[in-house]
């Protein structure tokens, strides 16, 4: 991980402000969902991106029964149906 040299304090409600420079760099705007991960002793914030439930791809997504699937995986599923005939 690369250090930014920016240090912020938590407020009384446990909140921390992400500096505008970092929000601009990652195209994060007000109300954007942010995912929170834990990696060892680190807390990682990541802008949430919807992705394919099978491969994690974030491009060319289709919605089926409120689940997202990329076109490549949809094609593979379609070919499975053809093989089982």
DOLO-364418 format. One line per field, with one value per residue (C-alpha): x, y, z; residue number from 1. Coordinates in nm, 4 decimals, always signed. Each point is the difference from the previous one (the first is absolute). Layout:
REM residues N
c1 <- [X; ...]
c2 <- [Y; ...]
c3 <- [Z; ...]
seq <- [NUM; ...]
***
This chain:
REM residues 85
c1 <- [+0.0000; +0.1131; -0.0117; -0.1671; +0.1429; -0.3524; -0.1138; -0.3600; -0.1621; -0.3230; -0.2834; -0.2155; -0.2235; +0.2909; +0.0003; +0.2995; +0.0020; +0.1635; +0.2010; -0.1325; +0.3218; -0.0507; -0.3732; +0.0793; +0.2715; -0.2453; -0.3061; -0.1846; -0.2900; -0.2568; -0.2250; +0.2307; +0.0094; +0.3367; +0.1028; +0.2031; +0.2532; +0.2399; +0.3388; +0.2137; +0.0381; -0.1188; -0.3434; -0.0544; -0.2668; -0.1038; -0.2565; -0.2723; -0.0344; -0.2715; +0.1443; -0.0808; -0.0982; +0.2119; +0.3261; +0.0004; +0.0135; -0.1376; -0.0598; -0.2990; -0.2267; -0.3474; -0.2622; -0.1824; -0.2242; +0.1658; +0.3454; +0.2699; +0.1812; +0.2439; -0.0641; +0.2952; -0.1367; -0.3517; +0.1388; +0.1720; -0.3254; -0.1824; +0.2552; -0.0498; -0.3686; +0.0951; +0.2403; -0.2662; -0.2539]
c2 <- [+0.0000; +0.3522; +0.2535; +0.3335; +0.1734; +0.1158; -0.0676; +0.0447; -0.0544; -0.1871; +0.2155; -0.0950; -0.2138; -0.1963; +0.1866; +0.1077; +0.2416; -0.1200; +0.2946; +0.1657; -0.0777; -0.3731; +0.0183; +0.1776; -0.2518; -0.2898; +0.1862; -0.0336; +0.2383; +0.0587; -0.3029; -0.2444; -0.3408; -0.0908; -0.3562; -0.0620; -0.2852; -0.1264; -0.1289; -0.1138; +0.3075; +0.2426; +0.1477; +0.0504; +0.2228; -0.0678; +0.1660; -0.2585; -0.1350; -0.2402; -0.3176; -0.3381; -0.2516; -0.2679; +0.1634; +0.3467; +0.1857; +0.3554; +0.0516; -0.0909; -0.1119; -0.1442; -0.0277; -0.3306; -0.0533; +0.2965; -0.1544; +0.1372; -0.2156; +0.1058; -0.0843; -0.2412; -0.2098; +0.0208; -0.1438; -0.2824; -0.0830; +0.0026; -0.2419; -0.2356; -0.0238; -0.0947; -0.2722; -0.1585; -0.0458]
c3 <- [+0.0000; -0.0756; +0.2829; -0.0756; +0.3045; +0.0899; +0.3558; +0.1172; +0.3389; +0.0651; +0.1278; +0.2989; -0.2249; -0.1488; -0.3331; -0.2014; -0.2952; -0.3220; -0.1349; -0.3164; -0.1886; +0.0552; -0.0780; -0.3269; -0.0882; +0.0367; -0.1323; +0.3314; +0.0461; +0.2741; +0.0626; -0.1881; +0.1720; +0.1517; +0.0900; +0.3143; +0.0071; +0.2622; -0.1188; +0.2905; +0.2198; -0.2715; -0.0694; -0.3738; -0.1540; -0.3594; -0.2215; -0.0492; -0.3532; -0.1009; -0.1501; -0.1490; +0.2676; -0.1714; -0.1113; +0.1574; -0.3337; +0.0175; -0.3751; -0.2219; +0.2850; -0.0469; +0.2731; +0.0552; +0.3048; +0.1737; -0.0522; -0.2284; -0.2529; -0.2706; -0.3631; -0.0110; +0.2898; -0.1467; -0.3222; +0.1880; +0.1806; -0.3324; -0.1466; +0.2971; -0.0905; -0.3574; +0.1231; +0.2228; -0.2804]
seq <- [1; 2; 3; 4; 5; 6; 7; 8; 9; 10; 11; 12; 13; 14; 15; 16; 17; 18; 19; 20; 21; 22; 23; 24; 25; 26; 27; 28; 29; 30; 31; 32; 33; 34; 35; 36; 37; 38; 39; 40; 41; 42; 43; 44; 45; 46; 47; 48; 49; 50; 51; 52; 53; 54; 55; 56; 57; 58; 59; 60; 61; 62; 63; 64; 65; 66; 67; 68; 69; 70; 71; 72; 73; 74; 75; 76; 77; 78; 79; 80; 81; 82; 83; 84; 85]
***
